[in-house]
Amino acid sequence: MARKPQRAAMPKWRRAPDALIQQFGRAVEGLPGVESRKMFGYPAVFVNGNMFAGLFQDSMILRLNAEDRDYSKTRFARRDSMQRVLLATIVGSLLVLQACQRDPGREVKPMADPLRGETALAAAPLDIIPLEKVSKSQAAAVSQRVANTEITITYSRPVARGRELFGKLVPFDQVWNPGADQATAIALTRDVHINDRPLAAGKYSVWAVPRTEQWTVIFNKAANVYHTPYPGESQDALRLDVRPERGPHMEVLAFYFPIVEGKDAVLRLHWGETMVPLSIKVP
Protein backbone atom coordinates (compact mmCIF):
# COMPACT_ATOMS: atom_id res chain seq x y z
CA MET A 1 0.00 0.00 0.00
CA ALA A 2 1.38 3.37 -1.01
CA ARG A 3 2.27 5.60 1.85
CA LYS A 4 0.57 9.00 1.99
CA PRO A 5 2.99 11.89 1.66
CA GLN A 6 3.51 13.63 4.96
CA ARG A 7 2.68 17.30 5.24
CA ALA A 8 5.52 19.59 6.11
CA ALA A 9 5.25 20.79 9.62
CA MET A 10 3.99 24.38 9.88
CA PRO A 11 6.54 26.67 11.46
CA LYS A 12 5.63 27.63 14.97
CA TRP A 13 4.89 31.30 15.30
CA ARG A 14 6.62 33.04 18.12
CA ARG A 15 5.18 35.92 20.07
CA ALA A 16 7.08 39.18 19.67
CA PRO A 17 9.24 39.88 22.74
CA ASP A 18 7.65 42.25 25.24
CA ALA A 19 10.65 44.58 25.12
CA LEU A 20 10.36 44.85 21.34
CA ILE A 21 6.62 45.54 21.52
CA GLN A 22 7.19 48.30 24.08
CA GLN A 23 9.98 49.90 22.04
CA PHE A 24 7.86 49.75 18.90
CA GLY A 25 4.92 51.41 20.66
CA ARG A 26 7.07 54.21 22.04
CA ALA A 27 8.69 54.84 18.65
CA VAL A 28 5.40 55.65 16.92
CA GLU A 29 3.51 57.15 19.86
CA GLY A 30 2.18 60.62 19.14
CA LEU A 31 2.88 60.64 15.40
CA PRO A 32 0.06 62.55 13.66
CA GLY A 33 -2.37 60.54 11.57
CA VAL A 34 -1.08 57.18 12.78
CA GLU A 35 -3.48 54.40 13.81
CA SER A 36 -2.17 51.47 15.86
CA ARG A 37 -3.81 48.06 15.67
CA LYS A 38 -2.90 44.39 15.34
CA MET A 39 -2.27 42.51 12.11
CA PHE A 40 -2.05 38.71 12.28
CA GLY A 41 -1.85 39.12 16.03
CA TYR A 42 1.17 41.41 15.91
CA PRO A 43 1.33 45.19 16.58
CA ALA A 44 1.21 47.33 13.43
CA VAL A 45 0.69 50.97 12.53
CA PHE A 46 -1.35 52.39 9.66
CA VAL A 47 -1.68 55.70 7.81
CA ASN A 48 -4.78 56.37 5.70
CA GLY A 49 -5.71 52.71 6.15
CA ASN A 50 -2.38 51.43 4.81
CA MET A 51 0.03 49.48 6.99
CA PHE A 52 3.53 50.91 6.86
CA ALA A 53 5.27 49.28 9.83
CA GLY A 54 4.66 46.25 12.03
CA LEU A 55 6.19 43.42 14.04
CA PHE A 56 6.42 39.78 13.03
CA GLN A 57 7.82 37.39 15.64
CA ASP A 58 11.13 39.00 16.64
CA SER A 59 11.46 41.09 13.45
CA MET A 60 10.03 44.33 12.17
CA ILE A 61 8.55 45.05 8.73
CA LEU A 62 8.84 48.51 7.14
CA ARG A 63 7.21 49.47 3.86
CA LEU A 64 9.69 51.86 2.22
CA ASN A 65 10.65 52.72 -1.32
CA ALA A 66 14.02 51.56 -2.68
CA GLU A 67 15.84 54.81 -1.87
CA ASP A 68 14.63 54.85 1.73
CA ARG A 69 15.43 51.16 2.17
CA ASP A 70 19.02 51.73 1.06
CA TYR A 71 19.32 54.71 3.41
CA SER A 72 17.97 52.75 6.39
CA LYS A 73 20.31 49.81 5.74
CA THR A 74 23.33 52.10 5.60
CA ARG A 75 22.32 54.29 8.51
CA PHE A 76 21.47 51.57 11.03
CA ALA A 77 23.59 48.60 9.95
CA ARG A 78 26.12 48.86 12.78
CA ARG A 79 23.81 49.40 15.70
CA ASP A 80 22.61 46.67 18.04
CA SER A 81 19.33 44.96 17.22
CA MET A 82 17.03 46.88 19.58
CA GLN A 83 18.46 50.28 18.64
CA ARG A 84 18.17 49.37 14.96
CA VAL A 85 14.50 48.48 15.35
CA LEU A 86 13.73 51.64 17.28
CA LEU A 87 15.59 54.05 15.00
CA ALA A 88 14.43 52.39 11.80
CA THR A 89 10.84 52.58 13.04
CA ILE A 90 11.12 56.28 13.71
CA VAL A 91 12.81 57.01 10.39
CA GLY A 92 10.41 54.77 8.51
CA SER A 93 7.46 56.42 10.21
CA LEU A 94 8.55 59.89 9.27
CA LEU A 95 9.48 58.98 5.71
CA VAL A 96 6.21 57.27 5.00
CA LEU A 97 4.15 59.90 6.77
CA GLN A 98 5.73 62.54 4.57
CA ALA A 99 4.82 60.50 1.51
CA CYS A 100 1.27 59.71 2.62
CA GLN A 101 0.13 63.00 4.08
CA ARG A 102 -0.57 65.63 1.46
CA ASP A 103 1.14 69.01 1.85
CA PRO A 104 -1.32 71.58 0.46
CA GLY A 105 1.41 74.19 0.34
CA ARG A 106 3.20 72.20 -2.37
CA GLU A 107 0.21 72.67 -4.66
CA VAL A 108 0.62 76.44 -4.73
CA LYS A 109 2.32 77.52 -7.93
CA PRO A 110 4.91 80.31 -7.64
CA MET A 111 3.48 83.60 -8.77
CA ALA A 112 4.66 85.52 -11.78
CA ASP A 113 5.68 89.15 -11.31
CA PRO A 114 2.33 90.60 -10.13
CA LEU A 115 2.95 93.98 -11.76
CA ARG A 116 4.73 93.26 -14.98
CA GLY A 117 2.94 90.13 -16.19
CA GLU A 118 4.04 86.63 -17.19
CA THR A 119 5.67 87.76 -20.45
CA ALA A 120 8.20 90.03 -18.73
CA LEU A 121 10.90 87.37 -18.52
CA ALA A 122 10.59 86.38 -22.17
CA ALA A 123 10.64 90.03 -23.22
CA ALA A 124 13.67 90.98 -21.10
CA PRO A 125 16.56 92.33 -23.23
CA LEU A 126 19.60 90.10 -23.45
CA ASP A 127 22.08 92.80 -24.41
CA ILE A 128 24.84 93.67 -21.95
CA ILE A 129 24.38 97.26 -20.81
CA PRO A 130 27.20 99.62 -19.82
CA LEU A 131 27.61 100.48 -16.13
CA GLU A 132 26.55 104.10 -16.58
CA LYS A 133 23.17 102.95 -17.84
CA VAL A 134 22.44 100.67 -14.88
CA SER A 135 19.54 101.97 -12.78
CA LYS A 136 20.55 103.73 -9.57
CA SER A 137 17.70 101.94 -7.79
CA GLN A 138 17.67 98.39 -9.11
CA ALA A 139 14.50 96.35 -9.39
CA ALA A 140 13.90 93.48 -6.96
CA ALA A 141 11.25 91.01 -5.86
CA VAL A 142 10.83 88.86 -2.76
CA SER A 143 8.28 86.07 -2.50
CA GLN A 144 7.36 84.03 0.55
CA ARG A 145 4.96 81.13 0.89
CA VAL A 146 3.21 81.05 4.27
CA ALA A 147 1.23 77.81 4.57
CA ASN A 148 -0.43 77.84 1.13
CA THR A 149 -0.60 81.62 0.73
CA GLU A 150 1.90 83.28 -1.58
CA ILE A 151 3.07 86.81 -0.74
CA THR A 152 5.14 88.69 -3.30
CA ILE A 153 6.65 92.17 -3.06
CA THR A 154 8.08 93.93 -6.12
CA TYR A 155 10.03 97.13 -5.67
CA SER A 156 13.10 99.12 -6.63
CA ARG A 157 15.96 99.54 -4.14
CA PRO A 158 17.35 103.05 -3.56
CA VAL A 159 20.81 103.25 -1.98
CA ALA A 160 21.62 105.41 1.07
CA ARG A 161 25.09 106.53 -0.14
CA GLY A 162 25.85 108.33 3.11
CA ARG A 163 22.74 110.48 3.02
CA GLU A 164 20.56 111.16 6.05
CA LEU A 165 17.37 109.34 5.19
CA PHE A 166 14.24 109.89 7.28
CA GLY A 167 13.48 113.47 8.14
CA LYS A 168 15.84 114.71 5.40
CA LEU A 169 15.88 112.77 2.11
CA VAL A 170 12.47 111.31 2.99
CA PRO A 171 10.45 114.04 4.77
CA PHE A 172 8.44 113.25 7.86
CA ASP A 173 4.63 113.48 7.74
CA GLN A 174 4.44 113.12 3.96
CA VAL A 175 3.25 110.15 1.91
CA TRP A 176 6.24 108.28 0.46
CA ASN A 177 6.53 105.20 -1.72
CA PRO A 178 9.23 102.94 -0.19
CA GLY A 179 11.12 102.33 -3.40
CA ALA A 180 11.66 104.10 -6.71
CA ASP A 181 10.48 104.08 -10.32
CA GLN A 182 7.43 101.74 -10.49
CA ALA A 183 5.59 101.92 -7.16
CA THR A 184 6.37 99.20 -4.64
CA ALA A 185 3.58 96.64 -4.65
CA ILE A 186 2.43 93.56 -2.78
CA ALA A 187 0.43 90.63 -4.19
CA LEU A 188 -1.51 88.14 -2.02
CA THR A 189 -3.09 84.91 -3.21
CA ARG A 190 -5.46 84.69 -0.22
CA ASP A 191 -7.14 87.02 2.25
CA VAL A 192 -4.77 87.76 5.14
CA HIS A 193 -4.58 89.77 8.34
CA ILE A 194 -1.82 92.36 8.68
CA ASN A 195 -1.29 93.61 12.23
CA ASP A 196 -4.66 91.98 13.02
CA ARG A 197 -6.45 93.95 10.29
CA PRO A 198 -8.01 92.15 7.28
CA LEU A 199 -6.70 92.64 3.75
CA ALA A 200 -8.32 90.84 0.83
CA ALA A 201 -6.38 88.82 -1.73
CA GLY A 202 -5.16 90.93 -4.63
CA LYS A 203 -2.48 93.43 -5.65
CA TYR A 204 -1.80 96.73 -3.92
CA SER A 205 0.74 99.51 -4.13
CA VAL A 206 2.50 100.17 -0.81
CA TRP A 207 2.97 103.63 0.68
CA ALA A 208 4.08 105.04 4.01
CA VAL A 209 4.04 108.21 6.07
CA PRO A 210 7.28 108.21 8.11
CA ARG A 211 7.43 109.83 11.55
CA THR A 212 9.84 109.61 14.44
CA GLU A 213 7.57 107.59 16.76
CA GLN A 214 4.89 106.10 14.51
CA TRP A 215 4.59 105.35 10.82
CA THR A 216 1.44 104.93 8.77
CA VAL A 217 1.67 102.08 6.24
CA ILE A 218 -0.84 102.19 3.39
CA PHE A 219 -2.05 99.50 0.99
CA ASN A 220 -3.64 101.17 -2.02
CA LYS A 221 -5.83 99.49 -4.65
CA ALA A 222 -4.01 101.32 -7.49
CA ALA A 223 -1.31 98.70 -7.97
CA ASN A 224 0.13 99.58 -11.39
CA VAL A 225 1.29 103.14 -10.77
CA TYR A 226 4.50 105.16 -10.62
CA HIS A 227 6.10 105.91 -7.26
CA THR A 228 4.74 109.43 -7.42
CA PRO A 229 2.12 110.87 -7.05
CA TYR A 230 0.22 108.99 -4.35
CA PRO A 231 -3.13 107.78 -5.85
CA GLY A 232 -5.14 109.18 -2.96
CA GLU A 233 -6.98 108.03 0.16
CA SER A 234 -10.12 107.19 -1.79
CA GLN A 235 -8.35 104.10 -3.16
CA ASP A 236 -6.80 102.97 0.11
CA ALA A 237 -7.65 99.39 1.06
CA LEU A 238 -5.91 99.48 4.45
CA ARG A 239 -4.03 101.94 6.66
CA LEU A 240 -1.96 100.80 9.64
CA ASP A 241 -0.11 102.64 12.37
CA VAL A 242 3.20 100.92 13.01
CA ARG A 243 5.96 101.73 15.50
CA PRO A 244 9.37 101.75 13.77
CA GLU A 245 12.32 99.91 15.27
CA ARG A 246 16.03 100.67 15.27
CA GLY A 247 18.35 98.12 13.67
CA PRO A 248 21.73 97.67 11.99
CA HIS A 249 22.49 99.86 9.01
CA MET A 250 20.97 98.62 5.73
CA GLU A 251 22.62 100.45 2.84
CA VAL A 252 20.06 99.43 0.21
CA LEU A 253 16.33 99.54 0.95
CA ALA A 254 15.07 96.02 1.56
CA PHE A 255 11.87 94.08 2.15
CA TYR A 256 12.33 90.64 3.71
CA PHE A 257 10.73 88.02 5.95
CA PRO A 258 12.80 87.53 9.14
CA ILE A 259 10.12 85.28 10.68
CA VAL A 260 8.02 82.57 9.00
CA GLU A 261 6.39 80.07 11.37
CA GLY A 262 3.24 78.05 10.75
CA LYS A 263 0.63 80.51 9.50
CA ASP A 264 2.42 83.59 10.79
CA ALA A 265 5.11 85.73 9.25
CA VAL A 266 6.75 89.12 9.69
CA LEU A 267 7.43 91.32 6.67
CA ARG A 268 10.06 93.95 7.40
CA LEU A 269 10.87 97.19 5.58
CA HIS A 270 14.48 98.14 6.37
CA TRP A 271 16.54 101.11 5.22
CA GLY A 272 19.35 102.82 7.03
CA GLU A 273 18.87 102.05 10.72
CA THR A 274 15.07 102.12 10.52
CA MET A 275 12.98 98.95 10.43
CA VAL A 276 9.20 98.80 10.04
CA PRO A 277 7.72 95.36 10.89
CA LEU A 278 4.36 94.08 9.67
CA SER A 279 2.85 90.94 11.23
CA ILE A 280 1.01 88.78 8.70
CA LYS A 281 -1.38 85.93 9.53
CA VAL A 282 -2.77 83.69 6.79
CA PRO A 283 -5.90 81.48 6.89
Secondary structure as UniProt FT lines:
FT   HELIX           18..28
FT   TURN            29..30
FT   TURN            32..33
FT   STRAND          34..39
FT   TURN            40..41
FT   STRAND          42..47
FT   TURN            48..49
FT   STRAND          50..56
FT   TURN            57..58
FT   STRAND          59..62
FT   HELIX           66..76
FT   TURN            77..78
FT   HELIX           81..100
FT   HELIX           104..107
FT   TURN            114..116
FT   TURN            118..119
FT   HELIX           120..123
FT   HELIX           131..133
FT   STRAND          138..146
FT   TURN            147..148
FT   STRAND          149..157
FT   TURN            161..162
FT   TURN            167..169
FT   TURN            172..173
FT   STRAND          185..188
FT   STRAND          192..194
FT   TURN            195..196
FT   STRAND          197..199
FT   STRAND          202..209
FT   STRAND          215..220
FT   HELIX           233..235
FT   STRAND          236..242
FT   STRAND          245..261
FT   TURN            262..263
FT   STRAND          264..281
//
